[in-house]
Amino acid sequence: MTVDPIVAIESLGYTEREAAFLYVVAVHSGYFLRRQFDYFIDRNKGAIVMRFLEKARVAGHIEFLDYKQGWHVYHLFSRAIYRLIGDVESQNRRRKGDAQVRARLMTLDYVLENNDDHYLESEADRFRFFEQDRRLATDLFAGDDGRLYPLLASFPLSLTDRTRPAQSLVRVAFIDEGLATIEKFLRFLSVAEPPLRALQDFELIYVGSSDFNFQAAKTAFWKRFSNAPPRSLGLFDQGVRSVTPRSAATVQARFTTFLLGYSYPKFQRSEVRGSTEGSHIRS
Amino acid sequence: MRLDLPDEVPRRRASEGPRSAPPLAPSPVERRRESLAARAADRRNPQLPIAFEKHRAPGEPSRTPEKHVIPRERKTDQRPRRQAIPQQAVGLSLRDEERKVLMDVGRFRVISTRDLAGTVYNGRHSRMERDLAFLREKDLVTIDSVNARRDGRGGRVERIEVVTLTKSGRDVARHISDLAPKQKLYAGLVKPREVEHDTQIYRAYSKESERIKENGGTNLRVKLDFELKSEVQKAIHAARKADPNRDMSDIKREVARQFELPYVNDGIQIPDARIEYDLPQKDDRGGDQGTSGGHQDIEVLTAAYRPGHLRNKAQAGFHLYASSSDRATLTGKIEDDHHLMENILEL
């Protein structure tokens, strides 16, 4: 019998909705803002969030990171919480650089804004979905080590209809945390294209806090997923492949841009990935 | 040789049958979606339906859905709502803490938020942050983040959040406060390199004022070195104007005596702050004889002080304060005069 993780978190002294929020944070981002908790419980500023934050801080489950004057980013870093959700070594528990923190906050915003979808939360869920529900060949979505490609594991993946996983539209969100170019998106596409084509019916959502890269990303996406035959992947497949190419018409690709109109921690576009400058623990 | 090439992409497994798969189990949050939505809609103690309960036969199960009891902490020390506070200025209702913040920041020009949280808010940072956000929104205070001194130490630069008044904040502070009319109030950040030192003056004042109050001192006023220097210079200028041929050291001695400041090594020593207070006077039989004035000069030492400078300050008889990290550096600088360290109090 599996234990409901939210009930388990409640046992640490949280109310149901606090525990549910911590669960969402632990699974999707690891970092959150005060307004995101308010959004989750459908409240404006008030004592509820303050009580929750104080409780979590005293319990040693979250740490406060300076954001700007009087503003904080909260990091859920307690091993106890991650153990209860069954992922004690989650990357969300680790301290991240500014860019990653920003991306994670945006991921959480995306998940909170689209909470009707069924999210494939863990790497195991995704693996099972690709392998068993959609019966894709393992080498399309996993490396030689048998693990999901990191770029496929790090972005939100959801189904619009969990009752029909074999037919449901699959939504993949690419989070642009303030990128100067679409290089990362192109890398993502190169990894995600084979499994997405195999899924046939999917929607790729480009999530950003500015529309800086939207047009370029859209162009790049349709360049790959236009009605033209799929790109060749193998080294020798140009001349040797004689099998009739799969009809492009069977792939129903959708591309959507999603602009998040929120304020996020300052982020330098030229920042080295993994840099922790600008974020430090409040003494 | 025949190459065994990979199959065309995309592809499915050969054993793939009709596309069917069992439904996925809902996530823990999805299972609670309804109850969470209901809790979100339940904003203010809803009226429970009691009609059925009244007519329920004994033994019949209750038709009222079980109310989920949210553990709530006991309400203690709740502050008044802003709407319930009378206006102190046009369109401005300030809490007591906010008024104290304005007065203290005005008197000391710059105070770190960490000190304010400790002295005015008893360590309740969230309250302070909300109040400061309100004051800043009303353009009464400015909050800056400045680099702390490093004094040759390596490592990462620490940032200090400091609060200063704006000009309108100074006017409001003057208007709403019950400070003595002579008490000068300051606005705006000056000398950014000395900000850390200046913030420590407030900390030293907090310690010194406790001591003065324990000894019966009341009606405390503060004079910062800005004000003292200005008064001293004005007095020197007036004396020189009256008698241009008079020896400068004589003038300085006289001015030092006039302001009750020490004259050490041909110079008037001016403290970082002077706390003036009233002390009750009593006659031999314990009767009340009114009050007499007194003052206490305080100086905050930092690691940047040179040994000669330190000696002058020690000889001047000021109450010396230094932070623990600065004390460690100062100890190394005055190896020959270790007795000086005994008089330096810790911040």
Interface residues (C-beta under 8 A of the other chain):
Chain A: D4 P5 I6 G13 T15 E16 R17 A20 Y23 V24 I41 D42 R43 M50 R51 L53 E54 Q69 G70 N115 H118 Y119 E121 F129 Q132 D133 R134 R135 L136 A137 D139 L140 L159 R162 T163 R164 P165 A166 Q167 P194 P195 R197 A198 Q200 P230 L233 G234 F236 D237 V240 R241 V243 P245 R246 H280 S283
Chain B: L3 L5 P6 D7 E8 V9 P10 R11 R12 R13 S15 E16 R19 S20 A21 P22 P23 L24 P26 S27 P28 V29 E30 R31 R32 R33 S35 L36 R39 A40 A41 H68 I70 P71 E73 R114 S126 E129 L132 A133 R136 I143 S145 R156 E161
